[in-house]
């Protein structure tokens, strides 16, 4: 015999607030609202308590939390890649300057630049 497992349902925050407001307004009794939406009266009471204390909020799903972690990892990698790129640009600029100095052609126009006081 296979067991049929009841899947845990997830409800949007707007739906939870709507159900709580139906009960709180008095337009519908707790049991009638529970029957209408096929919910447990205890669940509605939990939502009411959370609504009253201000803790009835949307929690990110497991997938959303995983994506947030992955996004943070990519942000770190991007920052490291940016720092590496800036370092390489500075290194390239420095090596170009050194190469330019080492391979300069001495002409009559720039000879004063390369003269040293030799006695």
Protein Blocks (a to p, Z undefined) as FASTA:
>chain_A
ZZdddddddddfklmmmmmmmmmnopacfklmmmmnopafklmmmmmmmmmnopaccddd
fklmmmmmmmmmmmmmmmmmmmmmmmmmmmmmmmmmmmmmmmpccdfklmmmmpccdZZ
